[in-house]
Amino acid sequence: MVGIAPQAFYVAHGGTPVERAHAGEPGGVPGRLNGRPAKLRMAWPHARDLGRR
């Protein structure tokens, strides 16, 4: 599951989720994972507008 609060933050700042994938192990060590966490890639139509929000 991807964090709801971070998603809401990015969407509130004009971001749109464009890709979802499974996250890799931190440092390549499988024992550092709990379950199969996901990661999202967010995109903004105009990155120049991020500083104006």
PDBQT receptor file of N, H, CA, C and O in Angstrom, charges set to zero:
ATOM      1  N   MET A   1       0.840  -1.184   0.000  1.00  0.00    +0.000 N 
ATOM      2  CA  MET A   1       0.000   0.000   0.000  1.00  0.00    +0.000 C 
ATOM      3  C   MET A   1       0.880   1.241   0.000  1.00  0.00    +0.000 C 
ATOM      4  O   MET A   1       1.895   1.295   0.695  1.00  0.00    +0.000 OA
ATOM      5  N   VAL A   2       0.497   2.204  -0.759  1.00  0.00    +0.000 N 
ATOM      6  H   VAL A   2      -0.327   2.160  -1.323  1.00  0.00    +0.000 HD
ATOM      7  CA  VAL A   2       1.226   3.463  -0.833  1.00  0.00    +0.000 C 
ATOM      8  C   VAL A   2       0.563   4.432   0.132  1.00  0.00    +0.000 C 
ATOM      9  O   VAL A   2      -0.664   4.477   0.218  1.00  0.00    +0.000 OA
ATOM     10  N   GLY A   3       1.363   5.213   0.861  1.00  0.00    +0.000 N 
ATOM     11  H   GLY A   3       2.360   5.177   0.791  1.00  0.00    +0.000 HD
ATOM     12  CA  GLY A   3       0.844   6.135   1.866  1.00  0.00    +0.000 C 
ATOM     13  C   GLY A   3      -0.217   7.088   1.328  1.00  0.00    +0.000 C 
ATOM     14  O   GLY A   3      -0.009   7.756   0.315  1.00  0.00    +0.000 OA
ATOM     15  N   ILE A   4      -1.351   7.143   2.012  1.00  0.00    +0.000 N 
ATOM     16  H   ILE A   4      -1.520   6.600   2.834  1.00  0.00    +0.000 HD
ATOM     17  CA  ILE A   4      -2.467   7.988   1.595  1.00  0.00    +0.000 C 
ATOM     18  C   ILE A   4      -2.133   9.471   1.771  1.00  0.00    +0.000 C 
ATOM     19  O   ILE A   4      -2.431  10.273   0.886  1.00  0.00    +0.000 OA
ATOM     20  N   ALA A   5      -1.526   9.846   2.886  1.00  0.00    +0.000 N 
ATOM     21  H   ALA A   5      -1.285   9.194   3.605  1.00  0.00    +0.000 HD
ATOM     22  CA  ALA A   5      -1.200  11.258   3.127  1.00  0.00    +0.000 C 
ATOM     23  C   ALA A   5      -0.227  11.804   2.080  1.00  0.00    +0.000 C 
ATOM     24  O   ALA A   5      -0.460  12.896   1.560  1.00  0.00    +0.000 OA
ATOM     25  N   PRO A   6       0.855  11.088   1.748  1.00  0.00    +0.000 N 
ATOM     26  CA  PRO A   6       1.736  11.610   0.698  1.00  0.00    +0.000 C 
ATOM     27  C   PRO A   6       1.030  11.738  -0.653  1.00  0.00    +0.000 C 
ATOM     28  O   PRO A   6       1.256  12.701  -1.386  1.00  0.00    +0.000 OA
ATOM     29  N   GLN A   7       0.175  10.768  -0.979  1.00  0.00    +0.000 N 
ATOM     30  H   GLN A   7      -0.010   9.986  -0.383  1.00  0.00    +0.000 HD
ATOM     31  CA  GLN A   7      -0.565  10.861  -2.243  1.00  0.00    +0.000 C 
ATOM     32  C   GLN A   7      -1.428  12.112  -2.265  1.00  0.00    +0.000 C 
ATOM     33  O   GLN A   7      -1.457  12.833  -3.263  1.00  0.00    +0.000 OA
ATOM     34  N   ALA A   8      -2.130  12.372  -1.173  1.00  0.00    +0.000 N 
ATOM     35  H   ALA A   8      -2.107  11.786  -0.362  1.00  0.00    +0.000 HD
ATOM     36  CA  ALA A   8      -2.997  13.545  -1.090  1.00  0.00    +0.000 C 
ATOM     37  C   ALA A   8      -2.188  14.829  -1.231  1.00  0.00    +0.000 C 
ATOM     38  O   ALA A   8      -2.637  15.776  -1.876  1.00  0.00    +0.000 OA
ATOM     39  N   PHE A   9      -1.006  14.870  -0.636  1.00  0.00    +0.000 N 
ATOM     40  H   PHE A   9      -0.640  14.101  -0.111  1.00  0.00    +0.000 HD
ATOM     41  CA  PHE A   9      -0.135  16.045  -0.737  1.00  0.00    +0.000 C 
ATOM     42  C   PHE A   9       0.232  16.310  -2.199  1.00  0.00    +0.000 C 
ATOM     43  O   PHE A   9       0.095  17.432  -2.685  1.00  0.00    +0.000 OA
ATOM     44  N   TYR A  10       0.697  15.275  -2.891  1.00  0.00    +0.000 N 
ATOM     45  H   TYR A  10       0.809  14.363  -2.496  1.00  0.00    +0.000 HD
ATOM     46  CA  TYR A  10       1.118  15.453  -4.283  1.00  0.00    +0.000 C 
ATOM     47  C   TYR A  10      -0.054  15.835  -5.182  1.00  0.00    +0.000 C 
ATOM     48  O   TYR A  10       0.094  16.688  -6.057  1.00  0.00    +0.000 OA
ATOM     49  N   VAL A  11      -1.209  15.219  -4.979  1.00  0.00    +0.000 N 
ATOM     50  H   VAL A  11      -1.329  14.526  -4.268  1.00  0.00    +0.000 HD
ATOM     51  CA  VAL A  11      -2.389  15.554  -5.777  1.00  0.00    +0.000 C 
ATOM     52  C   VAL A  11      -2.819  16.990  -5.499  1.00  0.00    +0.000 C 
ATOM     53  O   VAL A  11      -3.204  17.706  -6.423  1.00  0.00    +0.000 OA
ATOM     54  N   ALA A  12      -2.761  17.422  -4.234  1.00  0.00    +0.000 N 
ATOM     55  H   ALA A  12      -2.448  16.840  -3.483  1.00  0.00    +0.000 HD
ATOM     56  CA  ALA A  12      -3.121  18.800  -3.889  1.00  0.00    +0.000 C 
ATOM     57  C   ALA A  12      -2.201  19.813  -4.556  1.00  0.00    +0.000 C 
ATOM     58  O   ALA A  12      -2.573  20.972  -4.741  1.00  0.00    +0.000 OA
ATOM     59  N   HIS A  13      -1.008  19.374  -4.915  1.00  0.00    +0.000 N 
ATOM     60  H   HIS A  13      -0.706  18.432  -4.765  1.00  0.00    +0.000 HD
ATOM     61  CA  HIS A  13      -0.051  20.256  -5.586  1.00  0.00    +0.000 C 
ATOM     62  C   HIS A  13      -0.013  20.010  -7.095  1.00  0.00    +0.000 C 
ATOM     63  O   HIS A  13       0.964  20.355  -7.760  1.00  0.00    +0.000 OA
ATOM     64  N   GLY A  14      -1.074  19.415  -7.627  1.00  0.00    +0.000 N 
ATOM     65  H   GLY A  14      -1.867  19.134  -7.086  1.00  0.00    +0.000 HD
ATOM     66  CA  GLY A  14      -1.223  19.262  -9.068  1.00  0.00    +0.000 C 
ATOM     67  C   GLY A  14      -0.651  18.000  -9.667  1.00  0.00    +0.000 C 
ATOM     68  O   GLY A  14      -0.660  17.848 -10.889  1.00  0.00    +0.000 OA
ATOM     69  N   GLY A  15      -0.154  17.090  -8.850  1.00  0.00    +0.000 N 
ATOM     70  H   GLY A  15      -0.146  17.214  -7.858  1.00  0.00    +0.000 HD
ATOM     71  CA  GLY A  15       0.436  15.852  -9.364  1.00  0.00    +0.000 C 
ATOM     72  C   GLY A  15      -0.613  14.821  -9.742  1.00  0.00    +0.000 C 
ATOM     73  O   GLY A  15      -1.729  14.825  -9.222  1.00  0.00    +0.000 OA
ATOM     74  N   THR A  16      -0.240  13.952 -10.644  1.00  0.00    +0.000 N 
ATOM     75  H   THR A  16       0.666  13.949 -11.067  1.00  0.00    +0.000 HD
ATOM     76  CA  THR A  16      -1.093  12.858 -11.083  1.00  0.00    +0.000 C 
ATOM     77  C   THR A  16      -0.278  11.570 -11.048  1.00  0.00    +0.000 C 
ATOM     78  O   THR A  16       0.831  11.538 -11.581  1.00  0.00    +0.000 OA
ATOM     79  N   PRO A  17      -0.800  10.503 -10.432  1.00  0.00    +0.000 N 
ATOM     80  CA  PRO A  17      -0.055   9.241 -10.460  1.00  0.00    +0.000 C 
ATOM     81  C   PRO A  17      -0.047   8.673 -11.881  1.00  0.00    +0.000 C 
ATOM     82  O   PRO A  17      -1.096   8.538 -12.512  1.00  0.00    +0.000 OA
ATOM     83  N   VAL A  18       1.150   8.341 -12.377  1.00  0.00    +0.000 N 
ATOM     84  H   VAL A  18       2.002   8.451 -11.865  1.00  0.00    +0.000 HD
ATOM     85  CA  VAL A  18       1.267   7.844 -13.748  1.00  0.00    +0.000 C 
ATOM     86  C   VAL A  18       1.812   6.420 -13.827  1.00  0.00    +0.000 C 
ATOM     87  O   VAL A  18       1.744   5.790 -14.882  1.00  0.00    +0.000 OA
ATOM     88  N   GLU A  19       2.350   5.910 -12.725  1.00  0.00    +0.000 N 
ATOM     89  H   GLU A  19       2.405   6.422 -11.868  1.00  0.00    +0.000 HD
ATOM     90  CA  GLU A  19       2.884   4.554 -12.739  1.00  0.00    +0.000 C 
ATOM     91  C   GLU A  19       2.893   3.997 -11.325  1.00  0.00    +0.000 C 
ATOM     92  O   GLU A  19       3.167   4.717 -10.365  1.00  0.00    +0.000 OA
ATOM     93  N   ARG A  20       2.591   2.711 -11.204  1.00  0.00    +0.000 N 
ATOM     94  H   ARG A  20       2.368   2.126 -11.984  1.00  0.00    +0.000 HD
ATOM     95  CA  ARG A  20       2.637   2.013  -9.920  1.00  0.00    +0.000 C 
ATOM     96  C   ARG A  20       3.462   0.748 -10.122  1.00  0.00    +0.000 C 
ATOM     97  O   ARG A  20       3.274   0.027 -11.102  1.00  0.00    +0.000 OA
ATOM     98  N   ALA A  21       4.376   0.481  -9.192  1.00  0.00    +0.000 N 
ATOM     99  H   ALA A  21       4.529   1.066  -8.396  1.00  0.00    +0.000 HD
ATOM    100  CA  ALA A  21       5.233  -0.705  -9.288  1.00  0.00    +0.000 C 
ATOM    101  C   ALA A  21       5.581  -1.172  -7.882  1.00  0.00    +0.000 C 
ATOM    102  O   ALA A  21       5.365  -0.451  -6.908  1.00  0.00    +0.000 OA
ATOM    103  N   HIS A  22       6.119  -2.377  -7.782  1.00  0.00    +0.000 N 
ATOM    104  H   HIS A  22       6.295  -2.963  -8.573  1.00  0.00    +0.000 HD
ATOM    105  CA  HIS A  22       6.572  -2.873  -6.481  1.00  0.00    +0.000 C 
ATOM    106  C   HIS A  22       7.915  -2.245  -6.154  1.00  0.00    +0.000 C 
ATOM    107  O   HIS A  22       8.782  -2.126  -7.021  1.00  0.00    +0.000 OA
ATOM    108  N   ALA A  23       8.084  -1.845  -4.906  1.00  0.00    +0.000 N 
ATOM    109  H   ALA A  23       7.380  -1.941  -4.203  1.00  0.00    +0.000 HD
ATOM    110  CA  ALA A  23       9.335  -1.237  -4.453  1.00  0.00    +0.000 C 
ATOM    111  C   ALA A  23      10.386  -2.320  -4.246  1.00  0.00    +0.000 C 
ATOM    112  O   ALA A  23      10.064  -3.444  -3.862  1.00  0.00    +0.000 OA
ATOM    113  N   GLY A  24      11.629  -1.977  -4.500  1.00  0.00    +0.000 N 
ATOM    114  H   GLY A  24      11.890  -1.063  -4.811  1.00  0.00    +0.000 HD
ATOM    115  CA  GLY A  24      12.725  -2.913  -4.289  1.00  0.00    +0.000 C 
ATOM    116  C   GLY A  24      13.169  -2.919  -2.835  1.00  0.00    +0.000 C 
ATOM    117  O   GLY A  24      12.741  -2.086  -2.036  1.00  0.00    +0.000 OA
ATOM    118  N   GLU A  25      14.025  -3.863  -2.509  1.00  0.00    +0.000 N 
ATOM    119  H   GLU A  25      14.373  -4.539  -3.158  1.00  0.00    +0.000 HD
ATOM    120  CA  GLU A  25      14.536  -3.983  -1.145  1.00  0.00    +0.000 C 
ATOM    121  C   GLU A  25      15.508  -2.844  -0.846  1.00  0.00    +0.000 C 
ATOM    122  O   GLU A  25      16.368  -2.543  -1.675  1.00  0.00    +0.000 OA
ATOM    123  N   PRO A  26      15.393  -2.205   0.316  1.00  0.00    +0.000 N 
ATOM    124  CA  PRO A  26      16.364  -1.182   0.696  1.00  0.00    +0.000 C 
ATOM    125  C   PRO A  26      17.763  -1.791   0.785  1.00  0.00    +0.000 C 
ATOM    126  O   PRO A  26      17.980  -2.744   1.534  1.00  0.00    +0.000 OA
ATOM    127  N   GLY A  27      18.690  -1.254   0.039  1.00  0.00    +0.000 N 
ATOM    128  H   GLY A  27      18.514  -0.480  -0.569  1.00  0.00    +0.000 HD
ATOM    129  CA  GLY A  27      20.052  -1.766   0.050  1.00  0.00    +0.000 C 
ATOM    130  C   GLY A  27      20.195  -3.150  -0.547  1.00  0.00    +0.000 C 
ATOM    131  O   GLY A  27      21.242  -3.780  -0.396  1.00  0.00    +0.000 OA
ATOM    132  N   GLY A  28      19.156  -3.641  -1.227  1.00  0.00    +0.000 N 
ATOM    133  H   GLY A  28      18.306  -3.130  -1.349  1.00  0.00    +0.000 HD
ATOM    134  CA  GLY A  28      19.205  -4.968  -1.832  1.00  0.00    +0.000 C 
ATOM    135  C   GLY A  28      19.081  -6.114  -0.843  1.00  0.00    +0.000 C 
ATOM    136  O   GLY A  28      19.388  -7.258  -1.179  1.00  0.00    +0.000 OA
ATOM    137  N   VAL A  29      18.628  -5.819   0.387  1.00  0.00    +0.000 N 
ATOM    138  H   VAL A  29      18.378  -4.890   0.660  1.00  0.00    +0.000 HD
ATOM    139  CA  VAL A  29      18.513  -6.851   1.426  1.00  0.00    +0.000 C 
ATOM    140  C   VAL A  29      17.032  -7.209   1.598  1.00  0.00    +0.000 C 
ATOM    141  O   VAL A  29      16.274  -6.407   2.144  1.00  0.00    +0.000 OA
ATOM    142  N   PRO A  30      16.601  -8.398   1.143  1.00  0.00    +0.000 N 
ATOM    143  CA  PRO A  30      15.190  -8.771   1.217  1.00  0.00    +0.000 C 
ATOM    144  C   PRO A  30      14.603  -8.733   2.626  1.00  0.00    +0.000 C 
ATOM    145  O   PRO A  30      13.412  -8.461   2.778  1.00  0.00    +0.000 OA
ATOM    146  N   GLY A  31      15.395  -8.996   3.650  1.00  0.00    +0.000 N 
ATOM    147  H   GLY A  31      16.363  -9.217   3.526  1.00  0.00    +0.000 HD
ATOM    148  CA  GLY A  31      14.901  -8.997   5.022  1.00  0.00    +0.000 C 
ATOM    149  C   GLY A  31      14.455  -7.632   5.519  1.00  0.00    +0.000 C 
ATOM    150  O   GLY A  31      13.846  -7.533   6.584  1.00  0.00    +0.000 OA
ATOM    151  N   ARG A  32      14.746  -6.589   4.774  1.00  0.00    +0.000 N 
ATOM    152  H   ARG A  32      15.241  -6.670   3.908  1.00  0.00    +0.000 HD
ATOM    153  CA  ARG A  32      14.346  -5.233   5.176  1.00  0.00    +0.000 C 
ATOM    154  C   ARG A  32      12.941  -4.871   4.713  1.00  0.00    +0.000 C 
ATOM    155  O   ARG A  32      12.474  -3.760   4.964  1.00  0.00    +0.000 OA
ATOM    156  N   LEU A  33      12.269  -5.790   4.047  1.00  0.00    +0.000 N 
ATOM    157  H   LEU A  33      12.648  -6.693   3.843  1.00  0.00    +0.000 HD
ATOM    158  CA  LEU A  33      10.910  -5.530   3.572  1.00  0.00    +0.000 C 
ATOM    159  C   LEU A  33       9.887  -6.241   4.434  1.00  0.00    +0.000 C 
ATOM    160  O   LEU A  33      10.156  -7.305   4.992  1.00  0.00    +0.000 OA
ATOM    161  N   ASN A  34       8.713  -5.640   4.538  1.00  0.00    +0.000 N 
ATOM    162  H   ASN A  34       8.495  -4.776   4.085  1.00  0.00    +0.000 HD
ATOM    163  CA  ASN A  34       7.570  -6.257   5.190  1.00  0.00    +0.000 C 
ATOM    164  C   ASN A  34       6.463  -6.307   4.143  1.00  0.00    +0.000 C 
ATOM    165  O   ASN A  34       5.841  -5.285   3.856  1.00  0.00    +0.000 OA
ATOM    166  N   GLY A  35       6.214  -7.464   3.580  1.00  0.00    +0.000 N 
ATOM    167  H   GLY A  35       6.719  -8.294   3.814  1.00  0.00    +0.000 HD
ATOM    168  CA  GLY A  35       5.209  -7.581   2.530  1.00  0.00    +0.000 C 
ATOM    169  C   GLY A  35       5.775  -7.176   1.181  1.00  0.00    +0.000 C 
ATOM    170  O   GLY A  35       6.965  -7.351   0.918  1.00  0.00    +0.000 OA
ATOM    171  N   ARG A  36       4.912  -6.630   0.324  1.00  0.00    +0.000 N 
ATOM    172  H   ARG A  36       3.945  -6.488   0.537  1.00  0.00    +0.000 HD
ATOM    173  CA  ARG A  36       5.324  -6.177  -1.010  1.00  0.00    +0.000 C 
ATOM    174  C   ARG A  36       4.911  -4.726  -1.177  1.00  0.00    +0.000 C 
ATOM    175  O   ARG A  36       3.874  -4.450  -1.780  1.00  0.00    +0.000 OA
ATOM    176  N   PRO A  37       5.700  -3.791  -0.656  1.00  0.00    +0.000 N 
ATOM    177  CA  PRO A  37       5.319  -2.386  -0.747  1.00  0.00    +0.000 C 
ATOM    178  C   PRO A  37       5.322  -1.890  -2.195  1.00  0.00    +0.000 C 
ATOM    179  O   PRO A  37       6.067  -2.385  -3.041  1.00  0.00    +0.000 OA
ATOM    180  N   ALA A  38       4.482  -0.914  -2.446  1.00  0.00    +0.000 N 
ATOM    181  H   ALA A  38       3.877  -0.511  -1.759  1.00  0.00    +0.000 HD
ATOM    182  CA  ALA A  38       4.375  -0.328  -3.781  1.00  0.00    +0.000 C 
ATOM    183  C   ALA A  38       5.013   1.056  -3.794  1.00  0.00    +0.000 C 
ATOM    184  O   ALA A  38       5.188   1.695  -2.757  1.00  0.00    +0.000 OA
ATOM    185  N   LYS A  39       5.347   1.488  -4.979  1.00  0.00    +0.000 N 
ATOM    186  H   LYS A  39       5.205   0.969  -5.822  1.00  0.00    +0.000 HD
ATOM    187  CA  LYS A  39       5.838   2.854  -5.159  1.00  0.00    +0.000 C 
ATOM    188  C   LYS A  39       5.048   3.474  -6.303  1.00  0.00    +0.000 C 
ATOM    189  O   LYS A  39       4.636   2.785  -7.237  1.00  0.00    +0.000 OA
ATOM    190  N   LEU A  40       4.846   4.770  -6.218  1.00  0.00    +0.000 N 
ATOM    191  H   LEU A  40       5.181   5.330  -5.460  1.00  0.00    +0.000 HD
ATOM    192  CA  LEU A  40       4.139   5.506  -7.262  1.00  0.00    +0.000 C 
ATOM    193  C   LEU A  40       5.081   6.496  -7.912  1.00  0.00    +0.000 C 
ATOM    194  O   LEU A  40       5.961   7.057  -7.259  1.00  0.00    +0.000 OA
ATOM    195  N   ARG A  41       4.890   6.705  -9.202  1.00  0.00    +0.000 N 
ATOM    196  H   ARG A  41       4.176   6.248  -9.733  1.00  0.00    +0.000 HD
ATOM    197  CA  ARG A  41       5.583   7.785  -9.883  1.00  0.00    +0.000 C 
ATOM    198  C   ARG A  41       4.525   8.837 -10.173  1.00  0.00    +0.000 C 
ATOM    199  O   ARG A  41       3.481   8.542 -10.755  1.00  0.00    +0.000 OA
ATOM    200  N   MET A  42       4.806  10.061  -9.764  1.00  0.00    +0.000 N 
ATOM    201  H   MET A  42       5.654  10.301  -9.292  1.00  0.00    +0.000 HD
ATOM    202  CA  MET A  42       3.885  11.173  -9.964  1.00  0.00    +0.000 C 
ATOM    203  C   MET A  42       4.427  12.073 -11.067  1.00  0.00    +0.000 C 
ATOM    204  O   MET A  42       5.639  12.157 -11.270  1.00  0.00    +0.000 OA
ATOM    205  N   ALA A  43       3.528  12.744 -11.776  1.00  0.00    +0.000 N 
ATOM    206  H   ALA A  43       2.544  12.676 -11.611  1.00  0.00    +0.000 HD
ATOM    207  CA  ALA A  43       3.929  13.678 -12.823  1.00  0.00    +0.000 C 
ATOM    208  C   ALA A  43       3.098  14.946 -12.702  1.00  0.00    +0.000 C 
ATOM    209  O   ALA A  43       1.965  14.920 -12.222  1.00  0.00    +0.000 OA
ATOM    210  N   TRP A  44       3.671  16.039 -13.137  1.00  0.00    +0.000 N 
ATOM    211  H   TRP A  44       4.592  16.061 -13.527  1.00  0.00    +0.000 HD
ATOM    212  CA  TRP A  44       3.000  17.326 -13.149  1.00  0.00    +0.000 C 
ATOM    213  C   TRP A  44       2.974  17.831 -14.581  1.00  0.00    +0.000 C 
ATOM    214  O   TRP A  44       3.959  17.688 -15.306  1.00  0.00    +0.000 OA
ATOM    215  N   PRO A  45       1.852  18.424 -15.000  1.00  0.00    +0.000 N 
ATOM    216  CA  PRO A  45       1.774  18.907 -16.376  1.00  0.00    +0.000 C 
ATOM    217  C   PRO A  45       2.777  20.033 -16.644  1.00  0.00    +0.000 C 
ATOM    218  O   PRO A  45       3.312  20.143 -17.747  1.00  0.00    +0.000 OA
ATOM    219  N   HIS A  46       3.025  20.856 -15.644  1.00  0.00    +0.000 N 
ATOM    220  H   HIS A  46       2.591  20.767 -14.748  1.00  0.00    +0.000 HD
ATOM    221  CA  HIS A  46       3.961  21.975 -15.790  1.00  0.00    +0.000 C 
ATOM    222  C   HIS A  46       4.776  22.082 -14.512  1.00  0.00    +0.000 C 
ATOM    223  O   HIS A  46       4.336  22.702 -13.544  1.00  0.00    +0.000 OA
ATOM    224  N   ALA A  47       5.948  21.492 -14.502  1.00  0.00    +0.000 N 
ATOM    225  H   ALA A  47       6.306  20.989 -15.288  1.00  0.00    +0.000 HD
ATOM    226  CA  ALA A  47       6.785  21.483 -13.299  1.00  0.00    +0.000 C 
ATOM    227  C   ALA A  47       7.146  22.896 -12.846  1.00  0.00    +0.000 C 
ATOM    228  O   ALA A  47       7.393  23.117 -11.661  1.00  0.00    +0.000 OA
ATOM    229  N   ARG A  48       7.181  23.841 -13.763  1.00  0.00    +0.000 N 
ATOM    230  H   ARG A  48       6.980  23.661 -14.726  1.00  0.00    +0.000 HD
ATOM    231  CA  ARG A  48       7.533  25.220 -13.382  1.00  0.00    +0.000 C 
ATOM    232  C   ARG A  48       6.520  25.814 -12.398  1.00  0.00    +0.000 C 
ATOM    233  O   ARG A  48       6.844  26.750 -11.666  1.00  0.00    +0.000 OA
ATOM    234  N   ASP A  49       5.300  25.278 -12.376  1.00  0.00    +0.000 N 
ATOM    235  H   ASP A  49       5.036  24.518 -12.970  1.00  0.00    +0.000 HD
ATOM    236  CA  ASP A  49       4.261  25.798 -11.485  1.00  0.00    +0.000 C 
ATOM    237  C   ASP A  49       4.403  25.310 -10.046  1.00  0.00    +0.000 C 
ATOM    238  O   ASP A  49       3.735  25.845  -9.161  1.00  0.00    +0.000 OA
ATOM    239  N   LEU A  50       5.241  24.324  -9.783  1.00  0.00    +0.000 N 
ATOM    240  H   LEU A  50       5.784  23.890 -10.502  1.00  0.00    +0.000 HD
ATOM    241  CA  LEU A  50       5.367  23.774  -8.434  1.00  0.00    +0.000 C 
ATOM    242  C   LEU A  50       5.822  24.817  -7.429  1.00  0.00    +0.000 C 
ATOM    243  O   LEU A  50       5.343  24.813  -6.295  1.00  0.00    +0.000 OA
ATOM    244  N   GLY A  51       6.710  25.689  -7.794  1.00  0.00    +0.000 N 
ATOM    245  H   GLY A  51       7.099  25.692  -8.715  1.00  0.00    +0.000 HD
ATOM    246  CA  GLY A  51       7.205  26.714  -6.881  1.00  0.00    +0.000 C 
ATOM    247  C   GLY A  51       6.202  27.814  -6.607  1.00  0.00    +0.000 C 
ATOM    248  O   GLY A  51       6.403  28.614  -5.692  1.00  0.00    +0.000 OA
ATOM    249  N   ARG A  52       5.145  27.875  -7.362  1.00  0.00    +0.000 N 
ATOM    250  H   ARG A  52       4.981  27.225  -8.104  1.00  0.00    +0.000 HD
ATOM    251  CA  ARG A  52       4.143  28.942  -7.214  1.00  0.00    +0.000 C 
ATOM    252  C   ARG A  52       2.981  28.553  -6.322  1.00  0.00    +0.000 C 
ATOM    253  O   ARG A  52       2.098  29.374  -6.074  1.00  0.00    +0.000 OA
ATOM    254  N   ARG A  53       2.957  27.343  -5.841  1.00  0.00    +0.000 N 
ATOM    255  H   ARG A  53       3.674  26.676  -6.043  1.00  0.00    +0.000 HD
ATOM    256  CA  ARG A  53       1.820  26.887  -5.027  1.00  0.00    +0.000 C 
ATOM    257  C   ARG A  53       2.043  27.177  -3.574  1.00  0.00    +0.000 C 
ATOM    258  O   ARG A  53       1.190  26.863  -2.744  1.00  0.00    +0.000 OA
TER     259      ARG A  53
